[in-house]
C-alpha cells in the first residue's frame, strides 16, 4: 500500500487539505484512500504532518478469450496418411 504525507505549517490546514485530497482521490474511482492520521506535530518547527494510505484498484480481469482451432474437412490432405505401426514382439531373453 502506498502512503502520502502532507505537511503544512498550520496543523488545521494540513488536516483540511488531507480531507479534500481524500475526497478527490475517492471520486477518481481508481484508488481508495484510507487511514488518514490525525495531524502529527513536526519534529522541528511549527506545523504538522498528515498521512494517508492509498490503495490502487486493479482493473477487473477481462474474460478469458478461448482459443479455438478448426480443421477443415474440405481441404486436401497435405501428405500420405500413415497408419499405426504394428505392435512389436520382443523376445524375452533370459
C-alpha positions as a Markdown table, in Angstrom:
| # | Residue | x | y | z |
|---|---|---|---|---|
| 1 | Unk | 0.0 | 0.0 | 0.0 |
| 2 | Unk | 1.3 | 3.5 | -0.8 |
| 3 | Unk | 1.3 | 6.3 | 1.6 |
| 4 | Unk | 1.0 | 10.1 | 1.1 |
| 5 | Unk | 2.5 | 12.6 | 3.6 |
| 6 | Unk | 1.1 | 16.1 | 3.7 |
| 7 | Unk | 3.0 | 18.8 | 5.6 |
| 8 | Unk | 1.9 | 22.3 | 6.4 |
| 9 | Unk | 2.9 | 25.0 | 8.9 |
| 10 | Unk | -0.7 | 25.1 | 10.1 |
| 11 | Unk | -2.0 | 21.8 | 11.5 |
| 12 | Unk | -5.6 | 22.6 | 10.8 |
| 13 | Unk | -4.9 | 23.4 | 7.2 |
| 14 | Unk | -2.9 | 20.2 | 6.8 |
| 15 | Unk | -6.0 | 18.2 | 8.1 |
| 16 | Unk | -8.4 | 20.1 | 5.8 |
| 17 | Unk | -6.1 | 19.6 | 2.8 |
| 18 | Unk | -5.8 | 15.9 | 3.6 |
| 19 | Unk | -9.6 | 15.6 | 3.8 |
| 20 | Unk | -10.0 | 17.4 | 0.4 |
| 21 | Unk | -7.4 | 15.1 | -1.1 |
| 22 | Unk | -9.2 | 12.0 | 0.2 |
| 23 | Unk | -12.4 | 13.2 | -1.4 |
| 24 | Unk | -10.7 | 13.9 | -4.7 |
| 25 | Unk | -8.9 | 10.5 | -4.7 |
| 26 | Unk | -12.1 | 8.6 | -3.8 |
| 27 | Unk | -14.0 | 10.4 | -6.6 |
| 28 | Unk | -11.5 | 9.2 | -9.2 |
| 29 | Unk | -12.6 | 5.6 | -8.8 |
| 30 | Unk | -9.0 | 4.4 | -9.5 |
| 31 | Unk | -7.8 | 4.4 | -5.9 |
| 32 | Unk | -9.1 | 4.1 | -2.3 |
| 33 | Unk | -7.7 | 6.5 | 0.3 |
| 34 | Unk | -7.9 | 5.2 | 3.8 |
| 35 | Unk | -6.5 | 5.6 | 7.3 |
| 36 | Unk | -6.0 | 9.3 | 7.5 |
| 37 | Unk | -3.9 | 10.1 | 10.6 |
| 38 | Unk | -4.5 | 12.9 | 13.0 |
| 39 | Unk | -2.1 | 15.8 | 12.5 |
| 40 | Unk | 1.3 | 14.8 | 13.8 |
| 41 | Unk | 3.4 | 17.7 | 15.1 |
| 42 | Unk | 6.6 | 18.4 | 13.2 |
| 43 | Unk | 9.8 | 17.5 | 15.0 |
| 44 | Unk | 11.4 | 20.7 | 14.0 |
| 45 | Unk | 9.5 | 23.9 | 13.9 |
| 46 | Unk | 5.8 | 24.6 | 13.8 |
| 47 | Unk | 3.3 | 22.8 | 11.7 |
| 48 | Unk | 2.1 | 19.2 | 11.3 |
| 49 | Unk | 2.1 | 16.2 | 9.0 |
| 50 | Unk | -0.9 | 14.1 | 8.0 |
| 51 | Unk | -0.6 | 10.7 | 6.5 |
| 52 | Unk | -3.0 | 8.8 | 4.2 |
| 53 | Unk | -2.8 | 5.3 | 2.8 |
| 54 | Unk | -3.7 | 4.9 | -0.8 |
| 55 | Unk | -4.6 | 1.6 | -2.5 |
| 56 | Unk | -4.6 | 1.3 | -6.3 |
| 57 | Unk | -7.7 | -0.5 | -7.5 |
| 58 | Unk | -6.7 | -3.1 | -10.1 |
| 59 | Unk | -8.9 | -3.4 | -13.1 |
| 60 | Unk | -11.2 | -6.4 | -13.1 |
| 61 | Unk | -9.8 | -9.2 | -15.1 |
| 62 | Unk | -11.1 | -9.4 | -18.6 |
| 63 | Unk | -13.0 | -12.6 | -19.6 |
| 64 | Unk | -10.6 | -15.1 | -20.9 |
| 65 | Unk | -11.0 | -15.5 | -24.6 |
| 66 | Unk | -11.0 | -19.1 | -25.6 |
| 67 | Unk | -8.8 | -20.1 | -28.5 |
| 68 | Unk | -10.5 | -22.4 | -30.9 |
| 69 | Unk | -8.7 | -24.4 | -33.6 |
| 70 | Unk | -10.8 | -25.7 | -36.5 |
| 71 | Unk | -9.8 | -28.3 | -39.1 |
| 72 | Unk | -11.3 | -28.1 | -42.5 |
| 73 | Unk | -12.8 | -31.2 | -43.9 |
| 74 | Unk | -13.0 | -29.8 | -47.4 |
| 75 | Unk | -9.2 | -29.1 | -47.7 |
| 76 | Unk | -7.0 | -31.6 | -49.4 |
| 77 | Unk | -4.7 | -33.5 | -47.1 |
| 78 | Unk | -1.1 | -32.4 | -47.3 |
| 79 | Unk | 0.7 | -35.8 | -47.2 |
| 80 | Unk | 0.2 | -39.5 | -47.2 |
| 81 | Unk | -1.7 | -40.8 | -44.2 |
| 82 | Unk | 0.3 | -43.4 | -42.3 |
| 83 | Unk | -1.5 | -46.0 | -40.2 |
| 84 | Unk | -0.2 | -47.0 | -36.9 |
| 85 | Unk | 2.8 | -49.3 | -36.7 |
| 86 | Unk | 2.1 | -52.9 | -35.9 |
| 87 | Unk | 2.7 | -53.9 | -32.3 |
| 88 | Unk | 6.2 | -55.1 | -31.8 |
| 89 | Unk | 7.0 | -58.6 | -30.5 |
| 90 | Unk | 10.2 | -58.7 | -28.5 |
| 91 | Unk | 11.6 | -61.9 | -27.4 |
| 92 | Unk | 12.4 | -62.1 | -23.7 |
| 93 | Unk | 16.0 | -63.2 | -23.3 |
| 94 | Unk | 17.0 | -65.0 | -20.1 |
